[in-house]
Each structure stands twice: as C-alpha cells, then as structure tokens.
C-alpha cells in the first residue's frame, strides 16, 4: 500500500492528531441516533433513492451492523453502507486502477488529484484541511489494482465538508502541468543558479519510490507479486519504478484519469451512524447525474494462466548494511 506523502510531516501530523482528539472531546457531538435509525429503516429491497437502487440488505448481528448495498441506475456506480451506532464515521471513494506499465500512473495521479479541483482551486487543499478539520483519519492510498480516498470523523458537518473536498478532487481535479512536474517527475540543474550544471531527475513520487526500493524487504515483496502473477497489472509496479517513471507524460496521466476515474468505475463506502440519505443525494445531484454510463471492461483483471511447471527467480537486492563489511565480501 502506497500512502500519500506524509513522511515529511510526521511530527506535525502527530501533534495535530493529538490536538484534534483533545478538541473533539470538548465539542458536543450531534446526536442523530433516532434520526438515523429512521433513515436506515427507510431503505428496503428494490427501493430507489436519489437514483440509487437498493440491491441487498443484510444484518450482521455479530457486529451490530446493517449492510446496505446500492447501485446507481444511470452510471452503475456501487455504494456499500455499513450502519452501526458508532460516532466515528467513515467515507471513502474508491476506483479500480489497473496500470499496464511501470510508470507509476495511479500513484502519481493519486497525488495530483489532491492538488486542487474545480470547487477548491487552492494549492494542496488536502494538507490545508489537516489543521482545519476534526478528522480522525485522512489519507489516500494506491495498491496494485485500486486507488482509495478514505477519511473518518465524529462531526457531521466536518463529514460533509471532507466529503465535498474528496469527491471534487477525484471527479473534477485541475490536473495542472506544474503539479505533474512537482508530484511526478522533472529535470533540474544540480545547481539552480548555473544552467550549465548537470541535470538530475526530481519529483515527489519519483523520490518516494527511490526510498521505497532502498529496502530489500520491499524489493522482495514487489518481485514476488510480479513473478507469481506476471500477465496483467500485478506484473508491473503500480507505485512506479524510478527507472520508468520518466517515461510518463502529462497527456498519458490525463487519459488515465478519464478512463479510470469515471463514476462507472467508482465504489463508494461509508460506515457509522450518520444519515445515508444525505450522501446519496449529494453524490447523485452533484456528480453522477451529470455523467453517462461508461463501460469499464478495460479495468477488469483477467484470471492468471496457471503454471505448468515450477519457476525460479533470482532477486538482486541492495547491500546489507548490517552484514559483513563490503571489503571483506570482495576479497
């Protein structure tokens, strides 16, 4: 799992999260238990609410959860809501992202969509919300075949605010070229004051992946996945291979967003005791009703062909700093 770049803000984030927990305890939480119970009771199999049709309702008694699965009739977007009388509510918008190369398309796109959108054109609204929100969790993650944008909060107004920011970020991002250079890759002079100095490659994701592959455990983990399932998206590095990231173009990034971040490829998820009706209404009226269905077969991962015989792979890792001295290994 590749997380949004928070490593440079660990100390600040830890302090902010502690501050949020402290302050959230002093804020009177909106008691919507009775209202939400009515909200959940309204949903029945086959009912259509804000163009979302209820496809399944199940009670998970072991966890005191009522699970409601809905499908948007126009775009076929899926929504899973887990109702439980828990004040720490979660929302996430997720996409199936299946790259075919090692340029790190989904990972770089995950960073860039959070660099401003149509409704929030400010630079990096994601990090600006860290000290303006009561969120108990905020992040974005890229995996081998998915990209997800989850958050959690105990305050209903904060939930609505973050939901607007996240949804506008993924469906209507600015995708500016300068953000691509910042988050993806660019060429810089080793000495910014001397244009004749050597050129080096820089970029947030580029540097992040260089750091990721400086660990032998990560190299082995990636190689095992690529070797066991080599024929499709699991055979490439979704986070990006530093040697291949410079092959990615701005146009390629925008095309990938157009193909994979369509509502027809979206999976919405929420958990907790906040009203579901509000989320369905906002998502449908603001985004889904504006779109037509788009076939998403190009994102489907086919079954891996079975091996007919065992395979052997040799993995080259970095020098082990905790092992013998390099000099003694050479002689």
NORGI-V134548 format. One record per residue. N is the residue number from 1. PSI is psi in degrees with one decimal (* if undefined). Layout:
BEGIN
N_PSI, N_PSI
END
This chain:
BEGIN
1_128.2, 2_116.1, 3_156.7, 4_147.5, 5_99.9, 6_-1.3, 7_-33.3, 8_-5.3, 9_21.8, 10_-48.1, 11_-45.9, 12_-42.2, 13_-41.2, 14_-42.2, 15_-42.5, 16_-42.6, 17_-39.3, 18_-40.3, 19_-41.2, 20_-44.7, 21_-41.1, 22_-47.3, 23_-36.2, 24_-25.2, 25_-22.8, 26_-8.9, 27_134.6, 28_116.5, 29_142.2, 30_121.0, 31_101.4, 32_22.9, 33_-48.8, 34_-43.5, 35_-43.1, 36_-32.6, 37_-40.9, 38_-38.6, 39_-48.7, 40_-37.8, 41_-22.7, 42_-26.7, 43_122.3, 44_154.0, 45_127.6, 46_-11.6, 47_141.2, 48_122.8, 49_117.4, 50_44.9, 51_8.9, 52_126.0, 53_131.3, 54_116.8, 55_-27.7, 56_143.1, 57_125.4, 58_144.5, 59_122.2, 60_86.5, 61_-31.4, 62_-28.9, 63_5.8, 64_43.8, 65_139.6, 66_116.4, 67_128.7, 68_120.6, 69_127.6, 70_153.4, 71_131.5, 72_125.2, 73_-35.7, 74_-45.7, 75_-11.4, 76_17.0, 77_142.4, 78_147.1, 79_126.3, 80_121.4, 81_128.8, 82_105.1, 83_128.6, 84_144.9, 85_68.2, 86_127.7, 87_-17.1, 88_93.0, 89_146.0, 90_143.2, 91_142.0, 92_138.9, 93_129.8, 94_151.1, 95_145.6, 96_110.2, 97_115.8, 98_87.1, 99_157.4, 100_3.3, 101_-179.1, 102_20.2, 103_-5.9, 104_28.1, 105_-56.6, 106_-34.0, 107_-46.3, 108_-38.7, 109_-38.6, 110_-40.2, 111_-43.7, 112_-33.7, 113_-22.6, 114_14.6, 115_24.1, 116_145.2, 117_-177.5, 118_-44.4, 119_-28.8, 120_79.5, 121_8.6, 122_157.2, 123_121.6, 124_59.4, 125_-23.6, 126_-52.0, 127_-25.5, 128_-24.9, 129_-12.4, 130_-39.5, 131_13.5, 132_-3.5, 133_156.9, 134_20.0, 135_139.6, 136_-11.9, 137_136.8, 138_129.7, 139_-179.8, 140_142.1, 141_143.8, 142_132.1, 143_-171.1, 144_-30.3, 145_19.5, 146_158.7, 147_130.9, 148_150.0, 149_86.1, 150_153.7, 151_162.4, 152_149.4, 153_159.8, 154_-1.3, 155_126.7, 156_-41.3, 157_-39.0, 158_-38.3, 159_-46.1, 160_-41.6, 161_-47.8, 162_-36.3, 163_-41.8, 164_-42.9, 165_-46.9, 166_-46.1, 167_-41.0, 168_-32.4, 169_-43.4, 170_-32.6, 171_-27.2, 172_53.9, 173_157.5, 174_-35.7, 175_51.2, 176_149.1, 177_-39.1, 178_-33.4, 179_-34.9, 180_-42.2, 181_-36.6, 182_-49.7, 183_-33.0, 184_-90.7, 185_155.6, 186_165.0, 187_135.6, 188_152.4, 189_141.2, 190_-33.1, 191_102.9, 192_-21.3, 193_-7.5, 194_107.3, 195_-10.5, 196_-4.0, 197_163.8, 198_149.0, 199_140.3, 200_158.0, 201_132.8, 202_166.9, 203_146.0, 204_-53.5, 205_-39.8, 206_-48.6, 207_-35.7, 208_-42.9, 209_-30.8, 210_-41.1, 211_-39.1, 212_-41.2, 213_15.3, 214_-5.1, 215_129.4, 216_-33.1, 217_-41.1, 218_-38.9, 219_-45.6, 220_-44.1, 221_-46.1, 222_-42.1, 223_-37.4, 224_-46.8, 225_-46.8, 226_-33.1, 227_-35.7, 228_-39.2, 229_74.8, 230_-12.4, 231_-10.3, 232_-141.1, 233_-27.0, 234_-8.7, 235_-2.1, 236_172.0, 237_102.7, 238_-30.2, 239_-21.7, 240_131.1, 241_122.3, 242_-27.2, 243_-20.8, 244_-16.2, 245_-39.4, 246_-8.0, 247_-13.8, 248_137.8, 249_160.3, 250_-41.4, 251_-40.3, 252_-37.3, 253_-45.6, 254_-36.6, 255_-38.2, 256_-39.9, 257_-42.5, 258_-35.0, 259_-41.9, 260_-22.8, 261_29.0, 262_146.0, 263_-29.4, 264_-19.4, 265_7.6, 266_147.3, 267_116.5, 268_146.2, 269_138.7, 270_155.8, 271_144.9, 272_-159.3, 273_14.5, 274_153.8, 275_133.7, 276_-32.1, 277_-39.0, 278_-44.1, 279_-44.8, 280_-42.6, 281_-46.3, 282_-45.0, 283_-42.8, 284_-51.0, 285_-34.6, 286_-33.3, 287_-59.2, 288_-36.5, 289_-17.0, 290_-4.4, 291_157.1, 292_162.1, 293_139.2, 294_126.1, 295_134.8, 296_27.7, 297_-25.3, 298_-14.4, 299_-7.1, 300_136.1, 301_117.0, 302_162.7, 303_139.6, 304_133.5, 305_133.9, 306_145.9, 307_147.5, 308_-15.2, 309_160.2, 310_153.6, 311_153.6, 312_131.8, 313_143.8, 314_120.2, 315_123.7, 316_120.7, 317_-177.9, 318_162.9, 319_136.4, 320_110.5, 321_-21.9, 322_0.4, 323_-159.5, 324_159.3, 325_142.2, 326_-37.3, 327_-40.3, 328_-24.2, 329_-26.1, 330_-20.9, 331_*
END
